[in-house]
């Protein structure tokens, strides 16, 4: 809790009315908006960590320090949204503890059969990777696809991919390093897929615009 308490006290000193501004979603009266938003981001990340640790006592202490009605729950809700990939990757964290080799095989196969090329029958083999159902493996794959598209679409470096993947998923450094290397190996294929998807979306927008003009 000390870190969260310190962050809240810093915000109190930095901008005494910060709770009001956040609740009203209006920081226009803040003198240094970029610095203010950085501190709010730090607070959200701190609360996210409390949620990950299921530290109810510290969360309740934090709530007591935030006096604006409903603001604490709002902050907790926003922090919880930052855990989307962490939650969906839980089966993978369990897998790597049981069988690190299998976890690496899954990541490689997931890129080859779901992200780079789509084999709709491959998902039915979920039991080969110790998943309990096709729905469980789909949640992992959907999260993996979002992260992969983000890393490639923004040309993130291998080192930074590994660091961010670890931050998002809490998988081991060995697995995150392995995933980052897969990104580099499949980079061009994924990049081309993103370009083609972008072209397809653009063509659809053009066709919709043509229909509106002609109607």
N, C-alpha and C positions, 0 to 999 in steps of 0.2 A: 504493500500500500504506500510505502514511503515515496516511491517514484510518482505515483498518481497524485498523492497529496502535494508533493513539491510542484508538479505541473499546474495543479489548480491554484496554489498559492502564487505561483509566478503569473498566471493569468489574472488573478485578482489585483496584483500590483501593476501589471502591464496595461490592463484595461478594466477598471472596476466594474463597468457595466457589460462585461463580456457575455454574461449569461443572458441578459436581455437581448443583446444583438443576435446571439445564436438562435435563441428561441423565435425571434421575429425574422430570422433569415435575412438580416440587413446589417452589414458591417460598413456601410458607407460613411459612418461617423468616426471610424477608426483612423488614426493618423497614419499608421504604418500597416496597411492591409496585408501585404505579403508576409510580414513578420507575424502578424496576428493569426493568419491562416496557417502558418507553419506550426505555431504553438497548438492550435486546435487539432491539426493533423497528428501531432505528437500525443495529444490527449486521447484521440481515437485509437491510436496504435497501442497506447498503454492499457486502455479499457479492453481492447481486443485480447491482449495478453491475459488479462484477468479472466475473461470468458473462457479462453483456452485452458487455463489452469483450473477452471470451475471454482474460483476463489470467491465464494459467496460473501464471506465476512468482509473482504476488502471492497467488494462491489457495494455492499450496504454502507460501508464507511464513506465511499465516494458519493453515494446518493445523499448522505447527510450533509455533505459539503456543498451540494448544488441546490440552491433554494428556489429557483424559478420552477413553478409548477409544471410537471411533465417533462422538463428538460433532461433530467437524468435518464429517464426511460428512453427518450429520443436518442440520446448519445449512445446508450447501450444498444439500441436497435441498429443504429448506423455502424457501430463497431462490429456487431454481429454479422452484418452484411459483408464485412471485409473477410469473414471466415468461410465464405462459400467454398473455396477450393480446399481449404483445410478440412472441412467437414466431409466433402465428397471423396477426399483421398484417404480417409480412415482405413478402408479395406487394404489399400496399398501399404500403409504403415504396418498393419498387422502382417501382411504378406512378407515384407522384407525381414521382419523379425523371425518369422518361421523359416523362410527360404529366400535368401538374398539372390541367389542365382535365378530362381523363378521370377522374382520381381524384375530383374534386368531383362529376362526373356519376354516378359509381358510388355514392358516399355518398347522394346524393339518391335515386337509383333504388332503392338497397337499402332505404331507409326506406319508400319508397312501395310497393314490390313484395314486401317480405319481412317487415318489422317492423310497419308500420301495417296493411297489407293483404297477404295471402299469395297470390302468383301462382306456383304450382308450376312453370309452364313457363318463368318468367323465368330461373331458375338455369341452364337449358340454353343460355342466351345468353352464357355465361361468356367466350367468345372475343371478344365485343364489347368487353370490358374488359381484354383481354390476360392473362386467367387461363389456366393451362395445362390445367385440368380442372375438372369440376363439384365434385370433392372439395376442390380448393383454394379455390374460391369459398365453399363451404359452411363451411369452417373460419373464414374471415374473417367470414362472416355470423353464425355462432354466437357468436363473440366479440363482435361488434358488438351483437348482441341482448342479451347479458348486461350489457354496459356501459350500453347505452341504458336497459334496464329498471331498472338500479341508479340512474342519474341521475334518471330521472323518478320512480321509486318513492320516492326520498328527497328530492325537490324541491330538487335541487342547482341553484345559480344558474348562469347562462350563463358567467360568468367562471371559476367553479370547475370547470365541466364541461370547458372548454377546457384548463385547467391539468392536470386529472387525466387527461384523454384523452391529452395530450402525454406525461405521466409514464408512462402505461401502454403506449403504443404507439411512442413516439419518432418519430411523424409530425411534419411541419413545423408551426410555429405557425399559418401561414396555413390549413392543412388543419384543424387542431384548432379554430380560431376558426370556420371554416365549418361544421364538424360541430356545434359548440355552437349556432350560429344555427339549424341544422336542428332541433335538439332543441326549441328554443323554438317554432319554427313548427309542429311536429307534436306538441307537448307534450300537448294535450288529447286527441288521438286515442290516443296511447300510454297516457295515464293511464286512459282509459276501458277500453282493452284489458286493462290490469293489474287493474282493478276487476272486470271480467267474468270474467277468469281466476280471480281470488280467490273469487268467488261460486261458480264451477263447482267448484273444489276443495272448497269448504265443502259444497256439495250432495252431492258424492261421499262425503265423510266422514260426512255425516248418513245417507245411504243405507246405507253399510257398517255404521254403528252400529245402524240399524234392523234390518238382517239378523241381526246378532249377537244382538240382544234377542229377535227373533222365533224364532230357531233353538233 
